[in-house]
Amino acid sequence: MPDRPTNGAAEDARKLRRRFRKGVFIIPSLLTTGNIFCGFYSIMESMAGIRSLAFAEVAKATEHFDRAAVVIGFAALFDLLDGRIARMTNATSEFGLELDSIADVVSFGMAPAVLAFAWGYGQDPDLHNVGWAASFLFLICGALRLARFNVQARQPKPNYPPKNPKIDKKAFVGLPIPFAALLIASIAHFSPTPVGYSIANVDLGLMNRSVTIDGRIFGIGLLVLVVSLAFLMVSTMRYSSFKNVGVRNYHPRLVIIALAVVVLAIWFWSRWTVLIISIFYASQGPVSKLWSLVRPRRGVGDVSGEDTSLNPHKL
């Protein structure tokens, strides 16, 4: 008789643990759902901006495009949190991986492509068709980037040339699609006034200074940037994954202070902060590649015996 209550308590504990595990698995999916909502909201705001421009309401269109850019930033935040929480709670799953990829295509592929076209080069009649193609190229390259990432995630040891495991663990292959989207969104947030006009007045926010830029030049520059980001996503350039950044590798107080500084900078100077961070990260791959090409190489008879064929920058 005394064994029954004990067995019953153990069974209740097991049921409670199973319910808790189910709840833990739901949290990352809810964050991913928030990511999808932000992408959808950004697309709707870009469409609302186009509708406002049809009635020559430039100020109203500027507000719509600015919101479209800001919510892409929130989508990136949700994307960062769902992955971190899933790994911390050991709640990763095939379903979560597929849902996250769909969310990224919407929020970081479709939304910035529509924003770049609607707010940027799409309003210029001479750039309309080329801009349409550039936005689609950005979207398809982003989807290819995600497909490659999913294959590598499922197949830790694919039939690829050997790589340096220490470098692969610290780096992404190709520009991650959230950072490509953030760069487009940060430019739109920095100067949300529609580019499809003859003159674009860019407010620098420093001592009430502004710079007047020809809208055609701005649109062409944005188009070239979007195409460049598309090719960077499908390239083999290495980008830091920041997987070693955390309380386990650094003192917790330093991590907290650094995060606080970044949050405050984004809160008070969001236009400059997000733009600088996005440009710095997106340029990391090309700069590292150029540095690897111009830096002195070790000779064949180097005593270190390093096999240069394993250099991941050559893959």
Stockholm file with secondary structure:
# STOCKHOLM 1.0

chainA/1-315         MPDRPTNGAAEDARKLRRRFRKGVFIIPSLLTTGNIFCGFYSIMESMAGIRSLAFAEVAKATEHFDRAAVVIGFAALFDLLDGRIARMTNATSEFGLELDSIADVVSFGMAPAVLAFAWGYGQDPDLHNVGWAASFLFLICGALRLARFNVQARQPKPNYPPKNPKIDKKAFVGLPIPFAALLIASIAHFSPTPVGYSIANVDLGLMNRSVTIDGRIFGIGLLVLVVSLAFLMVSTMRYSSFKNVGVRNYHPRLVIIALAVVVLAIWFWSRWTVLIISIFYASQGPVSKLWSLVRPRRGVGDVSGEDTSLNPHKL
#=GR chainA/1-315 SS CTHHHHHHHHHHHHHHHHHHHHHHHHHHHHHHHHHHHHHHHHHHHHHHHHHHHHTTCHHHHHHHHHHHHHHHHHHHHHHHHHHHHHHHTTCCCHHHHHHHHHHHIIIIIIHHHHHIIIIIGGGSGGGHHHHHHHHHHHHHHHHHHHHHHHHHHHCSSCSSCCCCHHHHHHEEESCCHHHHHHHHHHHHHHSCSCSCSSEEEEECCSTTCEEEEEHHHHHHHHHHHHHHHHHHHTSCCEEECCTTCSTTTSCHHHHHHHHHHHHHHHHHSHHHHHHHHHHHHHTHHHHHHHHHHHSCCCCTTCTTCCCGGGCGGGC
#=GC SS_cons         CTHHHHHHHHHHHHHHHHHHHHHHHHHHHHHHHHHHHHHHHHHHHHHHHHHHHHTTCHHHHHHHHHHHHHHHHHHHHHHHHHHHHHHHTTCCCHHHHHHHHHHHIIIIIIHHHHHIIIIIGGGSGGGHHHHHHHHHHHHHHHHHHHHHHHHHHHCSSCSSCCCCHHHHHHEEESCCHHHHHHHHHHHHHHSCSCSCSSEEEEECCSTTCEEEEEHHHHHHHHHHHHHHHHHHHTSCCEEECCTTCSTTTSCHHHHHHHHHHHHHHHHHSHHHHHHHHHHHHHTHHHHHHHHHHHSCCCCTTCTTCCCGGGCGGGC
//
